[in-house]
Each structure stands twice: as structure tokens, then as C-alpha cells.
Amino acid sequence: MMMLLSSSHLRHSLAIYGCLVSSISIGSTITTTDPLPEGLPVWQCASPTSVFVGATEKIDGSRQVGNITSRRFSVYSDIHTVCHCPRSHTGNVLYTATASQPETNGWLKLNDNLSARVIIHGNGLDNQQVPFFQIRSSQQSGCFPGTSSYGPRSPAADGQVEFRVDKSFLGESHFSGELSRVYRQFQGADGGPAHNYPFARINADISVKTTQNCSFRAGNTFTVDLGSTPINHLKVGAPPELGYIPRQIDLSVNCDNISDSDIQGLEFFATAAGIPNTNGPYIATSKPGIGVAMTDVSGNLLGLGMENSEIHPLQGGSSLKKVQFYPTIVPGQKSEVTPGPYNATVTITVTIP
């Protein structure tokens, strides 16, 4: 019986491809008269404009958990701002930033594998980590009744986003969505900002891809010799009579260039493809009436597809998985069994999510 085994070949490196999106403005080079958005609170500013900032980062190394990569962004662009100013006023500006993803100690949880931290620089913000509330800018700005402003400006449009790997993984981890919203008020505003009128949005579209060299510990091609079995020792849908030892193969996977601490908790699962027997969960052979059963080490039938196969964690740079095979008479086909050789082929694919 020929066993053809294939696996995903993954080489360890992490690449982060992303796009940060920011819409932030302050100051004025052009003023025009525009109607205020309905409901915009007094002394609050809003901006619907988005400025896109592209980013590409790479992380290399044998360790994944705790890896951090940082991307700075600085935006100077002509963007549209509307402020609700009941009277002409020049004074300090208050900035508030909220987290758009679940946050713990400044880290925003993007998915099971990744977190991000947003730090905003700019006039008077002094490296503020999101979230923060009504931080006063050190620079003053003018606010005039019934006007909107345009022009290149920078406070709250300068900062960085740090991405951190929280859990080891192989393959790809992706996040696309909003990280934070920034709000702008003039000092003297009554209470915090209205959250449906953001002054800035910071978004990210990030993919972290890892490729790792993994291989079967026992090689990629197996020939399983089920031995010579007397017909009268065969049973229907069960192993041969007492004394027959099922043939075992080792599907353990070794992965290179990854530390024991990183590999723990990673998982893999196996699927098997071949010609199924229509009368049971057996692999069809070249001989009528004879099938091959595939089981785990406890003797539980797996069947093609290995639908009942458990997910096995990788530990110490390798996985632990063995399967067994034995010949059996297919139910309802005992009269078709005759002496002679037989063979079967099955392909087992191991994947690491």
C-alpha cells in the first residue's frame, strides 16, 4: 500500500503590508461660509475628509510573540474643517481620542494574533497614546462664526502606529478597519465631544504573513506493507484475528527556525484523499471485497477526509500524530474475497492554519 503524503511548506518570516487612513486638520489658509452640520456642538470641529497614508513593514526573526513594528505617519494636506463657533475666538484646542477596537493598557485587540497601539504627536499633544481625553494643545487657533477652513495643517496628523504579535501563528493574519477617532474642541466647550462628529479617523489594513519550513519527520512518501493475511483470519469491518498488528505511520511534523516557546499552541490537522469504499469508511483497494481501515492509535476509525481527526498542537517545534492501517472485509462483500495481492493509494495533507 503506497502512502503519498504532502504538507504545507512554510518558511518563517513576517511581512506587514498596510494602509493607514487619517483625516486630520487644524488651522486655516482659506475660509468659506458653509452651513454647520446639524447637531454639531458649540466649540467642536468636524472633518469628513480622509488622507491615506501607505505603509509596508517587515519583521524577521525566530521569535514571533512580542515582535513590534512601528510605522510613523505625518499628514500635511488641504482638507476641509467645519467648526461651530458662536463668536470669534482665539485659544487653545482640546483633543480627545477614542479606541475603535477593544483596548487594554493602550493596546487595541485587532484579532487573536495581533494588537496595535496608536500614538499621536503634534502641537502640544506630546506623544499621547490612544485613548486620551481633552488634552490641551500648546498652540492657539482661531475660530470664527459661520466659516469653514481649508489648508495644510499638522496637529493630530503626526504620529505612529505600532503592531504587535500576541500569539504565534503560521500562514496569514489580517485586519482591516478603524483603529481610532480623534475629536477637536476649543477650550470652553461644555463637556466631552459628540462622538458622531469626529475630526479624524485612523484606519489600518494590515496583513501579517509567515512562511515556515515544515516537513514530515518520517519523510514525504511511505510504503505501508500490510503483510500476508490468511483469508480465514480476516473479519468484516474489524481488524484481523488476534495476533495481527496494525501498521503504523508517523505524521509528525517538524518546523525549522522557530523557537519552542513560539511553536507551542500552534495547531495542525490532517485530511486524507483516496478512493472510498461505498460500503463503509474504508479505503478501496484493487481487490474486490477488501478495504483498508485507517484509525488513530486508539483504534477509532478516521475514514477518508479524517473528519473525526482531532486537532493536535505543535510542541517543541514538532507535532505528534500517528495513524494505523489494517485490512478488513468490506461489509456485504465477503463472498467476493479471493486470494492474491492488492494495493491502495491515499494522499494525506497536513495543514497548519
N, C-alpha and C positions, 0 to 999 in steps of 0.2 A: 504494500500500500504506500503510495507516494504522497507525502505531505508537503505542499508548497506553501511557505509562509511568507507574508510580506508585512512590512511595518512602515509607519511614517518616519522619515529621516529628518530629524530636527537638529539644527546647529544653534548653539547658544549665542545670541546677540540680541539686543533690544534696540529697536528703532522707533522713535516717536515722530509721527507726522501730524501736524496740527494746524489749525487756523484759529487765531484769537480774534474775537469781534468786539470792538469797543466803540461806543458812541458817547463822546465826552466833549464838552465845550465850556469856555468861560471867556470873559472879556468881550470886546466888541470892536470891529473895524467898520461895520456898516450897520445902520439901524433903519428899520422899516416899521410901519404900523401894521400889525396883524391882530385879528381877534384872538382873545385868550381862549385856551381850551376850557370847555365848560367844567367847572368844579376844581380848577387849579387853585390851590390855597394861596392866600396872600403871602408874599415873600418867598414863594417857591418857584423854581425854574424847571422847565422840562425840555427835552430834546428828543425828537423822533429819528434823528439821523444816525446811521451806523457807519463806522470806519473799520475796514477789515485789515487785520494785521496777520500776515502769514508766518508760520514757524515750522522749522524742521530740526529735530534734535535726535541724537543717538546716545545710547548707553551701552557700553561694553564692559564685560567682566564676568567672573564666575558666580558672583552673588547677585541675587535679584532683590530680595526683601530689603527695604530701606533705601534702595537706589533712588536718588533725587536728581532731576534735571530741571534747569531753570531757563525761562525764556523772558527776556525783557521786552517791553513794548513802549513806544513813545509816539504819540499821535499829535501832529500839527496839521490841521485841515480846516477848510471853510465849511463850517457846519452851523446848523440853524438852532437857535435857542430862543425860547419864549419864557419870560419871567412876569409874574403877577406883582406889579409894583404899584401900590396905591398912591405913592408920591415919589418924587425924585429923592434918591438916597445913594450915598456912597459909604460903604462899610465892609466889614468882614463877612466872609461867606462860611456857612456851616455845611460840612459834608457828612453824609450818612451812607453806609454800605451794608447791604444785607447779603446773606448767603442764599443761593438758589438751590443748593443741594444740602443734604444732611451734614451738619458740621460738628466736629469735636476738636476742641483746642486749636481752632483755626484751620483744620484740615477738612476739606469738603469731600465726602464719600462719593466717588463717581460710579464705581461698581465694586464687585467683590475683590478686584485686583488692584485698583488704582484710587488714589486720592490726589487732590490738588489744593494748593494754598495760594491765595491771591494777595499780593502786597502792592499798595498804591502809594506812589511818591507824588510830588507836585508841590505847588505853592502852599507851604505851611502844613502839609499832611504828614511829612516826616516819617515815611515808611510805615504807614498804617496797614495793619493786617485785617483783612475782612473776616468777620463783620466788625463794624465800629459805628458809633452813634454821635452825630453832631460834633465832629471835630472842626475846630475853627481854623480857617486859612489865615496865614500870616500876611497875605496881601489883600488889599481892598479892591472892590469892584463897584462899578456904578449900576444903578437900577433906575429906570425911567418909566413913567406911566405909559401904557399903550404902545410899547415898542418891542420888537424882536431884534436879536443881534446875530451877526454872522462874522466869521473871520477865523484866522489861525489862533489857537489858544492851547494851553497845556495843562493847567492844574487838573488833577484826577485823570489825566490822559497819559500818565507816565507811571510805569510800574513793572511788575513781573509776575509771572505765574510759575509756580513750582509743581512738578508732577512727581508723585512718589509711588513706588511699587509696594503694596501692602501684603500681597500674597503671591507666592511662586506660581507660575503657570507656563505652559508651553503652547505655542500657537499664537493667537492674536487676542488682544483685549481692546475694545473700542468704546469710546464715549463721544457723544455729540449732544451738546445742549448748553444751557446757560449756567455760568458759574456765579455771577454776582450782578447786583443792580446798585448803582450809585445815585444818590439823591443830593440836590443842591438847594439850599435855602439861604436867605440873607439873615444875618443876626437880627433878632427881634421877632422872628417867626413864632407863632403860637403853637407850641408842641412839635412833635416829630413830623416828618414829611408824609404826604399821602403816597402810598406805595403804588398806586396806579399811574403816577406821573414820574417815572424815572428820568434822570438826567443822563444816565449812561448805562449801557449793558455790556458785560464782558462775557463772551461765549467762547467755547472751545470745541473743536472737532479733532479728536486725538485717537490714533491707533498705535498701540504698543505691540510689536511683533517680535516673537522669539523663535529662533530656529536652533534646534539642539540635535547633535549627533546621537541617535539611539539605534541600538541593534539587538537582535535576539542573542542571548547568551550562548545558545547551542548552535548558532548558525541560521541560515535562511532556508535551507532545503533539508527535509527529513525523509528518510525511507523507513517506514514502520513495518517490520516483519511480524505479522500476527501468528506465524508459526503454522505447523501442520496439526489440524484438529480432526480427530475421527468424527464422522458424521453422527454416530450414535452418542457422542458427547455434547453435541450442540443442543441448545434449548431454544424455545420460541420466546423471543423478546427478553432474553435474560442471558447472563454470561454462561459460557460452557461449564460443564460439571466441575465439581470441586477439584482443585489442583491446577486449573488454568489461571495464569497470572495476566491480567490486562496489561497491554503495552502502554508505557507512559512516555510522554514527551514534555520537555521543559519549554514553556513560552516566556520565561523570564526575560525582561528587557533591561539592558544596561544603557545608561546615558552618560556621555563624556562631558567634561568641562563644566560640571555643576556640582556644588558642594552638597554634602549630606543634609545640612540644615535647610537648604533651598528645595531639595527634592522631596522632602517629607510632606505629605499631604497632597502631592500631585496624584492623579488617578489615570488609569487606562482601562480600556475594556476591549474584548476580542469579539470579532464576528467571523463566522465560517460560511463559506460558499462552496457548493458542490451540487451533485445530482441527488435530490432527496428521494427516498423510497415512498411510494404513495400509501403504503400500508403501515406506516409508523415513523417515529422520529429517528430514522436511521439513514446512514449514507448508503446510497445504492452502489452495488458492485457489478462486475462483469458477469457474475454467475447468478442466474435466477434463484430466488428464494433465500439468498444470503445477503444480509446487510451488515454494516459496521456501526456499532453504537459508540458514541462519544460522550464521555462522562467527566465530571470533576473528580477529584481524588477521593471523595466520599461515595462515589458511585451514582450520583444523580445525573440523569440524562440531560445533556445540553441541547442536542439537536442542531441542525444547520441554522445559522443565524445566532446560535448560542444565546437565545432570548433569555434563558434563565441564568446566564453567567453573571456573577457579581462583579462589581467594580472594585478593583484591587489597588490600594495606594502604593506608590513608589516609595521605597525606603532605602536610604543609604546609596542612592544613585542607581538603584535597580528595582524592578518589580518582581513579584513572586507569584507565579501562576503555572500550574501543571494540568494537563488533561490526559485522559486514558482512553484506550480503544480496545474493543473486543468484537469477535464475530458472533452473529446471532442469526437464528432463523426468523425470517420476517413473518409476522402473524398472517395466517391464511395461505402461506406458500410452502409449507413443509413438504408437500408432495413433489415440488419442483426441484428440490435439492438433490444434486448428483455430485460424485467425487470430481476433483480437479482443481486447478489453480484459479484464483480470482484476484482482482485488483480494484482499487478505487482511488480517486484523487479528490482532495479537499484543499481549498485555499483559506488560510486563516489570516485575517488582517487585524493588527493591533493598532489602535488609535489612542492618542493622548490629547484630550480636549485642551 
